Amino acid sequence: MSDSVRPSAEAMTAPAKGVSPNYRRAFALLASLFFMWGFITVINNTLLPHLRSVFELNYTQTTLIESVWFIAYFVASIPSAFLIKRIGYKKAIIVGLMVMAFGSLCMVPAARLPSYYITLIALFIIACGIALLQVAANPYVAVLGPPEKSESRLTLVQAFNSMGTFFAPYFGGYLILSRTVGGTVKEGTMISAEQRLADAQATQLPYILVALVLLAIAVVIWRSSLPALGEEAKAANAEERKKLSLWNHRNLVLGIPAIFIYLIAEIGVANLFINFATLPNIAHITSAQASTYLGFLWGGMMVGRFAGGFLMQKFNPARVLACFAIFAFIMMLGAATLTGPVAMWCLVLVGLGHSIMFPAIFALAIKGLGPLTEEGSGLLVMAIAGGALVVVQGWLADTFGLQNSFWLTAVCELYVLFYALWGSKPTNAVRDERLA
């Protein structure tokens, strides 16, 4: 992982203490990035049932779309680190936004043809841009102030990510699902080839609007200033870094699979929620109606992250994570075993349980890494590729039924609980003098 991924703690702690106004401006800009990549990611949740109808896909083919999205994280993370080293943090963010805008515009020809494979390529490009932003932004926020508050700080900025995920289903539901035949009829209704072709065109306007917003944010960041990256501090720690090993830190070694496994749970729930809610034995509603309840799921994540940011200032972050994992596991049991609207509401409430998992795991995993924080952060971002395994849940849904596929999610919650109770405890912690 490139040394330039993480700004120096010296550069970061001064703004956190109020010495420079750059801290507030940097945090606001980062919040806008977290909002946008959350927004774009969750548009996929309304896009997937739409594409399933347009291309007549089974669950495996549908979840493969999301798998391609998360494979991009694995492919793009290390190249992103090298790009940040070569052109700098600010320019890398602008490049990431431009890549996302280009991928969004590629959705226009994908819809006009329409083409399943061009859709996959467009989404892969968008995800590569998001991966570039993720590699820099998560560790940046983690060291943007006192280390003992890193979990709370990262959870708070992730709340803005959840704010984006909250609004996205309404945006996608209104501009995609509610404007299509496939989105306004119930599961099992026959749709003609002409209707499917007309439905495919509905994705053009939303992605054009998204591209314009991304370009506007890129211009704002280009005209703004961000804290320096602290090249001298990184160079001074180069020799110390060589003497240490990432694999001596249990919290990181077990945190990488925790991120990987958590993403399987989060993406599986979100991507299959609309299909689940439309089942006759669950809520038996249309896809457009289900997108509203999907908004409640992401709203729960937003509320949970704001609340979690406060709770982790008052209580041990690992214990808070354990409580949220237990709640998510109980809700998943309900979603996997109950019927009727109550099963759907259990799945909605899983969003609250999932809310703090990513930021809490990320911050706990880099605790005590000291000069190795850059490398550890890069590995954690690569672990986001766990979302690609949602295709496994798609296969389970095709083979054993959609509701039974959520037992996989329940098992994922148990691993997060294990990590919170034992795996997150640091071993061989290294003091980073720059954070003193």
CORUR-V205648 format. One record per residue. N is the residue number from 1. SS is DSSP state (a for helix, b for strand, c for the rest). PHI is phi in whole degrees, 0 to 359 (999 if undefined). BURIAL is # if it has 9 or more other C-alpha atoms within 8 Angstrom, else .. Layout:
BEGIN
N;SS;PHI;BURIAL, N;SS;PHI;BURIAL
END
This chain:
BEGIN
1;c;999;#, 2;c;295;#, 3;a;295;#, 4;a;274;#, 5;a;294;#, 6;c;249;#, 7;c;295;#, 8;c;296;#, 9;a;291;#, 10;a;298;#, 11;a;293;#, 12;a;275;#, 13;a;287;#, 14;a;298;#, 15;a;299;#, 16;a;297;#, 17;c;271;., 18;c;89;., 19;c;289;., 20;c;232;., 21;c;288;., 22;a;302;#, 23;a;301;#, 24;a;294;., 25;a;295;#, 26;a;297;#, 27;a;296;#, 28;a;295;., 29;a;295;#, 30;a;296;#, 31;a;300;#, 32;a;294;#, 33;a;293;#, 34;a;300;#, 35;a;299;#, 36;a;291;#, 37;a;286;#, 38;a;292;#, 39;a;300;#, 40;a;292;#, 41;a;300;#, 42;a;277;#, 43;a;304;#, 44;a;303;#, 45;a;296;#, 46;a;273;#, 47;a;289;#, 48;a;298;#, 49;a;296;#, 50;a;296;#, 51;a;292;#, 52;a;299;#, 53;a;286;#, 54;a;298;#, 55;a;260;., 56;c;54;., 57;c;267;#, 58;c;274;., 59;a;295;#, 60;a;296;#, 61;a;294;#, 62;a;294;#, 63;a;287;#, 64;a;298;#, 65;a;301;#, 66;a;288;#, 67;a;297;#, 68;a;301;#, 69;a;302;#, 70;a;275;#, 71;a;299;#, 72;a;300;#, 73;a;298;#, 74;a;294;#, 75;a;289;#, 76;a;266;#, 77;a;298;#, 78;a;293;#, 79;a;303;., 80;a;297;#, 81;a;297;#, 82;a;294;#, 83;a;295;#, 84;a;299;#, 85;a;295;#, 86;a;282;., 87;a;249;., 88;c;97;#, 89;a;298;#, 90;a;297;#, 91;a;295;#, 92;a;294;#, 93;a;298;#, 94;a;298;#, 95;a;299;#, 96;a;301;#, 97;a;294;#, 98;a;294;#, 99;a;298;#, 100;a;298;#, 101;a;296;#, 102;a;298;#, 103;a;298;#, 104;a;296;#, 105;a;292;#, 106;a;294;#, 107;a;291;#, 108;a;293;#, 109;a;296;#, 110;a;298;#, 111;a;280;#, 112;a;288;#, 113;a;293;., 114;c;279;#, 115;c;222;#, 116;a;298;., 117;a;285;., 118;a;293;#, 119;a;299;#, 120;a;299;#, 121;a;295;., 122;a;299;#, 123;a;293;#, 124;a;298;#, 125;a;295;#, 126;a;301;#, 127;a;295;#, 128;a;297;#, 129;a;296;#, 130;a;295;#, 131;a;301;#, 132;a;299;#, 133;a;294;#, 134;a;297;#, 135;a;302;#, 136;a;271;#, 137;a;289;#, 138;a;296;#, 139;a;293;#, 140;a;301;#, 141;a;295;#, 142;a;299;#, 143;c;251;#, 144;c;280;#, 145;c;187;#, 146;c;303;#, 147;a;298;., 148;a;290;., 149;a;250;#, 150;a;298;#, 151;a;298;#, 152;a;295;#, 153;a;295;#, 154;a;291;#, 155;a;295;#, 156;a;295;#, 157;a;290;#, 158;a;293;#, 159;a;296;#, 160;a;289;#, 161;a;299;#, 162;a;292;#, 163;a;298;#, 164;a;296;#, 165;a;292;#, 166;a;289;#, 167;a;281;#, 168;a;301;#, 169;a;299;#, 170;a;291;#, 171;a;298;#, 172;a;293;#, 173;a;296;#, 174;a;283;#, 175;a;270;#, 176;c;244;#, 177;a;293;#, 178;a;286;#, 179;a;259;#, 180;c;236;#, 181;a;292;#, 182;a;298;#, 183;a;275;#, 184;a;242;#, 185;c;244;#, 186;c;277;#, 187;c;306;#, 188;c;99;., 189;c;288;., 190;c;284;., 191;c;236;., 192;c;285;., 193;a;297;., 194;a;294;., 195;a;293;#, 196;a;295;#, 197;a;295;#, 198;a;294;#, 199;a;299;#, 200;a;300;#, 201;c;291;#, 202;c;293;#, 203;a;276;#, 204;a;294;#, 205;a;300;., 206;a;303;#, 207;a;284;#, 208;a;295;#, 209;a;298;., 210;a;299;#, 211;a;300;#, 212;a;295;#, 213;a;295;., 214;a;299;#, 215;a;295;#, 216;a;295;., 217;a;296;#, 218;a;300;#, 219;a;295;#, 220;a;299;., 221;a;293;#, 222;a;301;#, 223;c;270;., 224;c;257;., 225;c;243;., 226;c;233;., 227;c;304;#, 228;c;296;., 229;c;275;#, 230;c;68;#, 231;a;299;., 232;a;295;., 233;a;295;#, 234;a;292;#, 235;a;296;., 236;a;294;., 237;c;261;#, 238;a;298;#, 239;a;291;., 240;a;297;., 241;a;298;#, 242;a;294;., 243;c;274;., 244;c;247;., 245;c;232;., 246;a;300;#, 247;a;282;., 248;a;272;., 249;c;250;#, 250;a;303;#, 251;a;298;#, 252;a;279;#, 253;a;302;#, 254;a;271;#, 255;a;285;#, 256;a;299;#, 257;a;294;#, 258;a;296;#, 259;a;297;#, 260;a;302;#, 261;a;289;#, 262;a;300;#, 263;a;296;#, 264;a;301;#, 265;a;293;#, 266;a;299;#, 267;a;288;#, 268;a;298;#, 269;a;296;#, 270;a;293;#, 271;a;287;#, 272;a;259;#, 273;a;300;#, 274;a;297;#, 275;a;298;#, 276;a;295;#, 277;a;294;#, 278;c;278;#, 279;c;298;#, 280;c;302;., 281;c;270;., 282;c;250;#, 283;c;256;#, 284;c;51;#, 285;c;240;#, 286;c;282;#, 287;a;297;#, 288;a;297;#, 289;a;293;., 290;a;295;#, 291;a;296;#, 292;a;293;#, 293;a;290;#, 294;a;298;#, 295;a;299;#, 296;a;296;#, 297;a;300;#, 298;a;290;#, 299;a;296;#, 300;a;297;#, 301;a;294;#, 302;a;295;#, 303;a;299;#, 304;a;297;#, 305;a;287;#, 306;a;297;#, 307;a;293;., 308;a;296;#, 309;a;300;#, 310;a;287;#, 311;a;299;#, 312;a;285;#, 313;a;278;#, 314;a;257;., 315;c;232;., 316;c;302;., 317;a;302;#, 318;a;294;#, 319;a;290;#, 320;a;298;#, 321;a;300;#, 322;a;298;#, 323;a;296;., 324;a;293;#, 325;a;293;#, 326;a;297;#, 327;a;299;#, 328;a;297;#, 329;a;297;#, 330;a;297;., 331;a;295;#, 332;a;292;#, 333;a;300;#, 334;a;296;#, 335;a;295;#, 336;a;276;#, 337;a;240;#, 338;c;270;., 339;c;230;#, 340;c;78;#, 341;a;302;#, 342;a;297;#, 343;a;295;#, 344;a;297;#, 345;a;292;#, 346;a;299;#, 347;a;291;#, 348;a;300;#, 349;a;288;#, 350;a;300;#, 351;a;302;#, 352;a;295;#, 353;a;293;#, 354;a;283;#, 355;c;310;#, 356;c;265;#, 357;a;297;#, 358;a;297;#, 359;a;296;#, 360;a;292;#, 361;a;298;#, 362;a;301;#, 363;a;293;#, 364;a;294;#, 365;a;290;#, 366;c;263;#, 367;c;297;#, 368;c;75;#, 369;c;280;#, 370;a;57;#, 371;a;295;#, 372;a;270;#, 373;a;301;#, 374;a;300;#, 375;a;297;#, 376;a;297;#, 377;a;297;#, 378;a;298;#, 379;a;294;#, 380;a;293;#, 381;a;294;#, 382;a;299;#, 383;a;293;#, 384;a;300;#, 385;a;301;#, 386;a;305;#, 387;a;300;#, 388;a;295;#, 389;a;284;#, 390;a;300;#, 391;a;298;#, 392;a;296;., 393;a;293;#, 394;a;299;#, 395;a;295;#, 396;a;299;#, 397;a;295;#, 398;a;292;#, 399;a;273;., 400;a;243;., 401;c;106;#, 402;c;299;#, 403;c;295;#, 404;c;294;#, 405;c;294;#, 406;a;284;#, 407;a;296;#, 408;a;299;#, 409;a;297;#, 410;a;300;#, 411;a;296;., 412;a;299;#, 413;a;297;#, 414;a;292;#, 415;a;293;#, 416;a;298;#, 417;a;298;#, 418;a;302;#, 419;a;295;#, 420;a;296;#, 421;a;279;#, 422;a;223;., 423;a;295;#, 424;c;277;#, 425;c;287;., 426;c;295;#, 427;c;237;#, 428;c;53;., 429;c;300;#, 430;c;250;., 431;c;281;., 432;c;263;#, 433;a;298;., 434;a;290;., 435;a;261;#, 436;c;288;.
END
